[in-house]
Amino acid sequence: MGVDIVARVSESVFGELIVKKLINRPGDEVREMLDGMALAYPGIVRKIPEWNTLVRLEAPIFGKVALVSGGGSGHEPAHAGYVGRGMLTAACCGEVFTSPPVPQILAAIKAVDGGEGTLLIIKNYSGDVMNFRTAAQMARSSGIKIEWVIVNDDVAIDKPELRRGISGTVCVHKCAGAKAEEGATLEEVKAVAQKVIVNVRSMGCALTSCIVPRVGINSFDLGSDEMELGTGIHGERGVKRVKMMTADGVADTLTDACVKDLRLQSGDEVAVLAQGNGGTPFMEKFIFYRQVHRNLMEKGVKIYTSWIGEFMSSLEMAGASVTLLKLDEELKRLLTAPSETMAIKQPGPILF
Amino acid sequence: MGVDIVARVSESVFGELIVKKLINRPGDEVREMLDGMALAYPGIVRKIPEWNTLVRLEAPIFGKVALVSGGGSGHEPAHAGYVGRGMLTAACCGEVFTSPPVPQILAAIKAVDGGEGTLLIIKNYSGDVMNFRTAAQMARSSGIKIEWVIVNDDVAIDKPELRRGISGTVCVHKCAGAKAEEGATLEEVKAVAQKVIVNVRSMGCALTSCIVPRVGINSFDLGSDEMELGTGIHGERGVKRVKMMTADGVADTLTDACVKDLRLQSGDEVAVLAQGNGGTPFMEKFIFYRQVHRNLMEKGVKIYTSWIGEFMSSLEMAGASVTLLKLDEELKRLLTAPSETMAIKQPGPILF
C-alpha cells in the first residue's frame, strides 16, 4: 500500500524539537524574513529598524494618501510583498498568525502618513480589528486624518459579519493603492476600497495542515484520504471535512460558492485569483485554474484578468483557493494600473 | 513528542491509490496543466494541439533565431513558464520527470523555426541529450539550421562531464533569449549561451521528497530529522544525507560550493537565484536568501540582481537551491533586457 510519511518535526538526541523548515531559531523567522526581503529588493522597500514593518522606500509621500495594512505573518507574500508604488505604503507584520500590536501599527502610520491621511485595510479577525482600530483612534487624536475598511470576503462562513478576510484583501490593496497613486482624497480611496469589498468573494481548501514554527506541530490532523473545505488562512480547520476530491471537483465547489454569493450573471466580468496555500506546486495551481476558467466560461462569466500564484498563503500548507472580483470600468482600470511591488507588478502577467 | 504525519497518498475503499494532489487522473496532469497555462495567458503562449508543447503566441518569428528547450515536467515554471518575448520560443514538456520524445521535439523545432535557425538548450541528462540531439540531426537533415548547448551547472557532482543541468538553465534561457531578440545570428546566440554555461553554478537541498503522480509514493524516504544535500531536480536523493541544518547553515553550504567552483573573487559581480523546490513557502525562501546575501557580502562579491522564487522545481518538494551567475557587461545587459513570459518579466523585481 502506497502510504508514505512526511514528518516535518522530530526531536533531536537532546530532546529538542526539530522543526523541519528552512529557519534558524523559532521566533526569529519574521524578522529574518523581512531582513531578506529588504536585502533582495532595496529599491522598493525598507524595514523600520525597531519593528517588523516594511515601508515603501520613498515614504512618507507628501500629497498622497497612505495605505497601511498587515496582520499575522505566514501569509506571504501578504502583506509585505505588496508594499510599493501603486499598492501599500506600509505592512505591519505580526508574529506568525498573530496580530501586530497597537504600538507597531501606530508607528507605521506615523512613519508613512504624508499629510493627506491614511487608510487602514483590516482583515476581519477580532485581534486585527481591535488593534488596528485602537491604533487608528490614537493616530487620529494626534492629528492624523485616518479611515479604515474591514475586508470579509470568505464565503465559507454564512453570516457576512462573521466572514473572515482572506485573499480578496489583495484586490483591495491593488485598487485602493492605485486610486491613492492617482492623487485621490482619503474619502475617495476609502470609497474604492469599500467597492472592492462589496464585490469580492473567496473560498479555500486544504490538503495538508501547516506548522507554526514556535509550536512545532501541525495545526490540525487530517487523514491521508481527507481534505478540508472552507479553510481560513491561519492553519485552522475548514468548515467541512470531506474525502479527497479531484482538482476539477475542488475548482467547481469553490468557484460555484463565490459565483452564487456574488449573484454573478452571464455577461458579468470578473478578475480571477487562483491560488495555492504556500506549499502548492505550480503544476497543481494550473490544473486547478483550468477548471475555474472552464466553470466561469460555461456560466457566461467573462474573465478580464487571471492572477495565478500564492496571494495570501498559510506557511507550507497544500491546497488552493479562488477569489472572484466583480468588475466595473473603474475597478478594471485600477486593477491593471501601474504597480511596482515585490509580488505584483503591472502591467503584465501575474504569476508567482 | 512533536511528530506529525502528513501522508499524501492512501487507498480508497475500492483499493484504488489516492494521490493527495490537486490533480484529476494521474497521467493527465501535464496536458491539463498546459491547458491551464494557455487559458490563463492567451496573450503570451499557445499550445500545439497534438503535443504537450507550448510555443510563443507569435511563433514562428521570421528573421530571428528560435530557442527550444524542455525536458520532463514537474519542474514548473520550467520550461513552459519561460516561453515568450525575450526568452524561449518553445518548451517541449515530457511526462513528469521524463524526457520528451524525439517526434515532439522535432515538431516543436518545425513549428517555431523562423528561417534564421534554432538553438536547443538541453540539460545534461542522458535521455534529454539523446532525444534533443536526435531531433536536431533530423531537423538539420530537413534543411533547418540548428545548434545546441548542454547545461551542466550542478556543483554537487565533482566531474563536470557528469554534472546535471539544473536551475542555471534559466539564466541560459534569459541571456540567449535576449540575444536572439536583438536579432543576433545563431552563432552569436549560441556563444552567449555557452558563456552563461561557463559562468553559472547551482546546488540544491531537500527537506522532503516528492511524489510522481503516476507512481503515487515518495521518490525516497527521509527521516524526520534528516535532509539531503546536493539534490537534482527529479525527486532523486542528494549526494549526501545529513542531519537537519539551520537555514543559515544550508545557505552557507550551498553558496560556498558555488563560489568555490566559480573561483569567485572579491569584486566579482553575480546574479543570485535563491529558490524553493516547489513546496517551499515564501517565508523560508527569504530567510534562506538573507544568508546567501550576507555570505556573498562577507566575501566582497557584488550582487547585481537577485531573483527569489521557484525557477526549476521538483513538484511539491520542500527545500532550496542557490544559483550564481558570474557577470560581465554583456550578461548584465541581457539578463535585465525586456522579457514577457509567464514567470519572468523584465525590467522589474522577480519574485514568484
Chai-1 contact restraints between the chains, C-beta under 6 A:
chainA,res_idxA,chainB,res_idxB,connection_type,confidence,min_distance_angstrom,max_distance_angstrom,comment,restraint_id
A,M1,B,E11,contact,1.0,0.0,6.0,A-B,restraint_1
A,G2,B,V9,contact,1.0,0.0,6.0,A-B,restraint_2
A,G2,B,L17,contact,1.0,0.0,6.0,A-B,restraint_3
A,G2,B,G216,contact,1.0,0.0,6.0,A-B,restraint_4
A,G2,B,I217,contact,1.0,0.0,6.0,A-B,restraint_5
A,V3,B,A7,contact,1.0,0.0,6.0,A-B,restraint_6
A,D4,B,V9,contact,1.0,0.0,6.0,A-B,restraint_7
A,D4,B,I217,contact,1.0,0.0,6.0,A-B,restraint_8
A,D4,B,N218,contact,1.0,0.0,6.0,A-B,restraint_9
A,I5,B,I5,contact,1.0,0.0,6.0,A-B,restraint_10
A,I5,B,A7,contact,1.0,0.0,6.0,A-B,restraint_11
A,V6,B,V6,contact,1.0,0.0,6.0,A-B,restraint_12
A,V6,B,T208,contact,1.0,0.0,6.0,A-B,restraint_13
A,A7,B,V3,contact,1.0,0.0,6.0,A-B,restraint_14
A,A7,B,S224,contact,1.0,0.0,6.0,A-B,restraint_15
A,V9,B,G2,contact,1.0,0.0,6.0,A-B,restraint_16
A,V9,B,D4,contact,1.0,0.0,6.0,A-B,restraint_17
A,S10,B,S224,contact,1.0,0.0,6.0,A-B,restraint_18
A,S10,B,D225,contact,1.0,0.0,6.0,A-B,restraint_19
A,E11,B,M1,contact,1.0,0.0,6.0,A-B,restraint_20
A,L17,B,G2,contact,1.0,0.0,6.0,A-B,restraint_21
A,I18,B,D225,contact,1.0,0.0,6.0,A-B,restraint_22
A,I18,B,M244,contact,1.0,0.0,6.0,A-B,restraint_23
A,K20,B,L207,contact,1.0,0.0,6.0,A-B,restraint_24
A,K21,B,E284,contact,1.0,0.0,6.0,A-B,restraint_25
A,L22,B,A247,contact,1.0,0.0,6.0,A-B,restraint_26
A,L22,B,E284,contact,1.0,0.0,6.0,A-B,restraint_27
A,L22,B,F288,contact,1.0,0.0,6.0,A-B,restraint_28
A,L22,B,A320,contact,1.0,0.0,6.0,A-B,restraint_29
A,I23,B,A247,contact,1.0,0.0,6.0,A-B,restraint_30
A,I23,B,I287,contact,1.0,0.0,6.0,A-B,restraint_31
A,N24,B,T246,contact,1.0,0.0,6.0,A-B,restraint_32
A,N24,B,A247,contact,1.0,0.0,6.0,A-B,restraint_33
A,N24,B,D248,contact,1.0,0.0,6.0,A-B,restraint_34
A,E32,B,I287,contact,1.0,0.0,6.0,A-B,restraint_35
A,E32,B,R290,contact,1.0,0.0,6.0,A-B,restraint_36
A,M33,B,M283,contact,1.0,0.0,6.0,A-B,restraint_37
A,M33,B,F286,contact,1.0,0.0,6.0,A-B,restraint_38
A,M33,B,I287,contact,1.0,0.0,6.0,A-B,restraint_39
A,D35,B,R290,contact,1.0,0.0,6.0,A-B,restraint_40
A,G36,B,F286,contact,1.0,0.0,6.0,A-B,restraint_41
A,G36,B,I287,contact,1.0,0.0,6.0,A-B,restraint_42
A,G36,B,Y289,contact,1.0,0.0,6.0,A-B,restraint_43
A,G36,B,R290,contact,1.0,0.0,6.0,A-B,restraint_44
A,M37,B,F286,contact,1.0,0.0,6.0,A-B,restraint_45
A,L39,B,H293,contact,1.0,0.0,6.0,A-B,restraint_46
A,A40,B,Y289,contact,1.0,0.0,6.0,A-B,restraint_47
A,A40,B,S306,contact,1.0,0.0,6.0,A-B,restraint_48
A,A40,B,I308,contact,1.0,0.0,6.0,A-B,restraint_49
A,Y41,B,P349,contact,1.0,0.0,6.0,A-B,restraint_50
A,E76,B,F282,contact,1.0,0.0,6.0,A-B,restraint_51
A,E76,B,M283,contact,1.0,0.0,6.0,A-B,restraint_52
A,P77,B,F282,contact,1.0,0.0,6.0,A-B,restraint_53
A,L207,B,K20,contact,1.0,0.0,6.0,A-B,restraint_54
A,T208,B,V6,contact,1.0,0.0,6.0,A-B,restraint_55
A,G216,B,G2,contact,1.0,0.0,6.0,A-B,restraint_56
A,I217,B,G2,contact,1.0,0.0,6.0,A-B,restraint_57
A,I217,B,D4,contact,1.0,0.0,6.0,A-B,restraint_58
A,N218,B,D4,contact,1.0,0.0,6.0,A-B,restraint_59
A,S224,B,A7,contact,1.0,0.0,6.0,A-B,restraint_60
A,S224,B,S10,contact,1.0,0.0,6.0,A-B,restraint_61
A,D225,B,S10,contact,1.0,0.0,6.0,A-B,restraint_62
A,D225,B,I18,contact,1.0,0.0,6.0,A-B,restraint_63
A,M244,B,I18,contact,1.0,0.0,6.0,A-B,restraint_64
A,T246,B,N24,contact,1.0,0.0,6.0,A-B,restraint_65
A,A247,B,L22,contact,1.0,0.0,6.0,A-B,restraint_66
A,A247,B,I23,contact,1.0,0.0,6.0,A-B,restraint_67
A,A247,B,N24,contact,1.0,0.0,6.0,A-B,restraint_68
A,D248,B,N24,contact,1.0,0.0,6.0,A-B,restraint_69
A,G278,B,P281,contact,1.0,0.0,6.0,A-B,restraint_70
A,G279,B,G279,contact,1.0,0.0,6.0,A-B,restraint_71
A,P281,B,G278,contact,1.0,0.0,6.0,A-B,restraint_72
A,P281,B,L315,contact,1.0,0.0,6.0,A-B,restraint_73
A,P281,B,E316,contact,1.0,0.0,6.0,A-B,restraint_74
A,F282,B,E76,contact,1.0,0.0,6.0,A-B,restraint_75
A,F282,B,P77,contact,1.0,0.0,6.0,A-B,restraint_76
A,M283,B,M33,contact,1.0,0.0,6.0,A-B,restraint_77
A,M283,B,E76,contact,1.0,0.0,6.0,A-B,restraint_78
A,E284,B,K21,contact,1.0,0.0,6.0,A-B,restraint_79
A,E284,B,L22,contact,1.0,0.0,6.0,A-B,restraint_80
A,F286,B,M33,contact,1.0,0.0,6.0,A-B,restraint_81
A,F286,B,G36,contact,1.0,0.0,6.0,A-B,restraint_82
A,F286,B,M37,contact,1.0,0.0,6.0,A-B,restraint_83
A,I287,B,I23,contact,1.0,0.0,6.0,A-B,restraint_84
A,I287,B,E32,contact,1.0,0.0,6.0,A-B,restraint_85
A,I287,B,M33,contact,1.0,0.0,6.0,A-B,restraint_86
A,I287,B,G36,contact,1.0,0.0,6.0,A-B,restraint_87
A,F288,B,L22,contact,1.0,0.0,6.0,A-B,restraint_88
A,Y289,B,G36,contact,1.0,0.0,6.0,A-B,restraint_89
A,Y289,B,A40,contact,1.0,0.0,6.0,A-B,restraint_90
A,R290,B,E32,contact,1.0,0.0,6.0,A-B,restraint_91
A,R290,B,D35,contact,1.0,0.0,6.0,A-B,restraint_92
A,R290,B,G36,contact,1.0,0.0,6.0,A-B,restraint_93
A,H293,B,L39,contact,1.0,0.0,6.0,A-B,restraint_94
A,S306,B,A40,contact,1.0,0.0,6.0,A-B,restraint_95
A,I308,B,A40,contact,1.0,0.0,6.0,A-B,restraint_96
A,L315,B,P281,contact,1.0,0.0,6.0,A-B,restraint_97
A,E316,B,P281,contact,1.0,0.0,6.0,A-B,restraint_98
A,A320,B,L22,contact,1.0,0.0,6.0,A-B,restraint_99
A,M342,B,P349,contact,1.0,0.0,6.0,A-B,restraint_100
A,M342,B,L351,contact,1.0,0.0,6.0,A-B,restraint_101
A,A343,B,L351,contact,1.0,0.0,6.0,A-B,restraint_102
A,K345,B,G348,contact,1.0,0.0,6.0,A-B,restraint_103
A,G348,B,K345,contact,1.0,0.0,6.0,A-B,restraint_104
A,P349,B,Y41,contact,1.0,0.0,6.0,A-B,restraint_105
A,P349,B,M342,contact,1.0,0.0,6.0,A-B,restraint_106
A,L351,B,M342,contact,1.0,0.0,6.0,A-B,restraint_107
A,L351,B,A343,contact,1.0,0.0,6.0,A-B,restraint_108
A,L351,B,F352,contact,1.0,0.0,6.0,A-B,restraint_109
A,F352,B,L351,contact,1.0,0.0,6.0,A-B,restraint_110
A,F352,B,F352,contact,1.0,0.0,6.0,A-B,restraint_111
